[in-house]
């Protein structure tokens, strides 16, 4: 027996049909006896049903499982096979390992071309052994960023706040995680610069995800904490958003104002 499959090697002197029944034993006395192998549809006046199914009377016979009071009606599984002369392996599936472990019997009925029936039963007992299955998770802190954010064109002499955003994805297997942004430059730290020209107003940033939709803008400065996670997260979609105020009297130099920022994903519980 393997798992929930019962394999039985049988040797037949002639070709025929075999039916296998796996059934519960009597829970009181363990009796596995049966009164007949196949119920018959014969006329009892002319051809009485045999006590032990030693013949089959019509092609309809063999379609009803064996039955007796001490079998308790406990058919667990059954299967029909066409058997050739010689040795064959018959596999009966459908019985659960738990039911087999409590004890069962395998009843085999075989009828040849002459409607001669032979029957026997085989005690079946299953054993089980505990096993373990599992997997490991490598320590992971992953932060991926989208395309650089663009604030567009600044208009000199106009009071306006410009906005930009870029997507990010966070994956962490740590017990907690922190996303922060910093400006490592010593030139106009926390401000956009164009060569030696520095925008007077500081650059502000915030980060939002599905769990944090109300975060506010704050000055980037030398370092700014953006988002925190209290447990592991996989492929969390984050939107990094930027705000830049330009006042009407702010001097603007021709060219591009920008700043290379550093985004860091860190943890205190690896």
N, C-alpha and C positions, 0 to 999 in steps of 0.2 A: 504494500500500500504506500502511495506517495501523496502527501498532502491530502486532498479530498478526492483522490482517484483510487479506486480499487482495481488492481490488475490481477487477472486470474489466468493461469495457463491450463488449457483443457485439451485432452486428446480424444478425438472422436473416431470411431471405427468407420463411420460413413458420414456423408454430408447431411446437414439438417439445420434446424433452427434452435437457438439457445436463448432463453430468457433469464436474466439475472435480476434478483430482487434483494435489496439490502433493507433489512427490517430490524426494528427493536426487539430485544428479547423480553420475556416476561419479567418485569421489575421485581416480582415477588420471589419467584423460584428459578429464574433464568432459563426456563423451559423454551426450547426452540423447535418443538415438534409441529407438524402440520398435518392436515387431514387429506389434502390432495394437492397435486402440483398445479394442474389446470382445471378449473371448473369446466364441465362439459355442457353442451347444449343438446345432448342426445335424448331421445325419448326414453325415460326410465323404464317404461314397460317392456321395450324390446332390447334396449342396450343400457342397462343401469350405469350410472356414473361410478367409476371405480373408486375404491377407498383412497388409493394413493396415486391416482392419475397415471396408471400404467398404460393407458392408451388415450388417444385423442379421437373424437368422433366426427369432427367436421373442421373446415378451415376457420370457422369462427372460434374454435377452441384455442386457448392460449392467449386470448385477448384480455382475460380477467386475471388479475394477480391472485396468487394463492391466498387463502384466507382461513383462519381458524381462531377460536376464542382466545387461545393462549398466545397468538401473535399480536394481540392488543390493537390490531389495525394500524400498526406502526410502520407502514412502508415509507422508507426514507428516500429511496431512489429505485428506478428500474430501467432496464434497457434491453432491446432485442438485437440479436446478432445472427447473421447467416454464417454458418460454420462449415468449413470444408473438412474433408477427411484428413486426419493427421492432427498435429498439435497447433493450436492457435492461442494467441493472447487476447483476452477479452478485457476491456477497460470500462468500468462502471463509474460514472461521474455523478456529481450532484449531492453526495453525502457530505455533511459538514464534519470537520475534524472534532468539534466539540461533542457531537452525537456519537461518533465512532469511539471516542475516548471512554464513553460510559458503557460500552459493550454493545455489540450488534451481531447479526448473523447474516450470512450471504447465502441465499437460496438459489440454486442453479437448476433449471429445468431444460431438458434437451429432448427434442422430438425429431426422429428421422423421417425419411420419405415413406416409411411403412406405418407412420403414426404410432411408433413405439416410443414410449416416454421413459426417460431415466431422470432421477432427481437426487440431489444431495445438498446438504448445507454445510457451510464453512464458517466457523467462528472468526470474527474480525475484531481486532483490538488495535487502537491507535495510541501512539505515544507522542508527547509533545515536549519540545525543549525550547526554553526561552532564548531569544536572540536579540541583538541590538543593531539598530540602524541609525545613522546620524550623518551629520556634515559639519563643516567648519566655516566660519565667516572671517575672512581676513580683515584686519583693521583698515578702514577706509575713510578718508576725508577728501571729497572730490567737489571741486567748484569749477564749473565751465561758464564762460562769458560769451555773450553774443557780440554783434558788431559794435564798434565804438559809437558812443552816443554823440549826436550832433545837435547843437543848440541853434543852428541856423545862422543867419546874417544879423549882426547887431546894427541897429540904426542910430547913428550919432544924433545927439540933441533930443532924443525921445525917451521918456520914462517908460520902461517896460521890463517885465519879468519874462525871461526865456526859459523854456522847459525842454527836456530831452530824456530819453529812457533807453534802456537796453535789457534784454532778457538774460537770466542766469539760471543755472540748474545746480541744485545742491544734493549731494548724497553723503550720508554720514552713518557709520556703524557705532559711533561713540555714544556714551550716556548723555552727553549734552554737546551743543555746538554753538559757536558764535561767529557771525559774519560781520566783519569790520572793513572800513576803508581808511586809507591813510595817504598823505601827501609827503613823500620822502624828500621832496626838493627843498633846498634852503633858500630858493628864490621865490618870493611871494607865496610862502607856504599857505595852502588853503585857498589860493586865488588862481584864476586863469592868467596866463602870461603870454605876451607876444614879444619874444626876445627879452629885452630889459624892461619892457612896459608891462605894468601889472594893473589888472582891473581893480578899481577901488573896492568894490563890493565882494564879499567872500562867496565862494561856490558852496552851494548847499546840496545835500543828498539825503535820500531815504530809500528804504527797501520794503517791498510788500509781497506777501504771498497769500494763499487762500486762508490761512489761519490768522493773518495780521494785515487787515485792510485799512487800518486807521493810523499808521505811523506818520509822524510829522517830519518836515524838512528841518535839518540842523546843519550848522557849518561843518564842512569837512575837516578843516584845521589839520593838525598833525595826525590825528586819529579820531575816528568816529565809529561807534558801535551801531550796527544797522538792524540786525535780527538775531534772535536766539531760538534754539530748539532744545526741548527738555528730554529728548530721546532720539533713537535712530530715525532716519528718514531716507527715502529713496526717490531720486528724480523729482525733488520738490521744485516746482516752478517759482522763480523769484523774479520780480521786476525791479530793476535798479533805476531810480529816477533822480534827475538833477534839476536844480533851479538856479538861475543866475539873474540877479537884478542889475540892470544898467540904468543909472539915473540920467536926467537930461543934461546935467553939467559934467558928466564923466568924460574925460578925454579918451578918444579911441584912436589907436594907431592903425594905419592900413596894414592888413595881413591877417593872420590867424591867431586867435587866442586859444590856448589849450593847456592841459596839464596831464601828465602821466600819473595815474593813481594806482595804488596797490590795494587789491582786495584780498582779504585773508579769511580763511575758514579754520577755526581753531577749536580745541576742546580742553576741558579740565578732567574729563573722564574717558580716557582712551578705551 
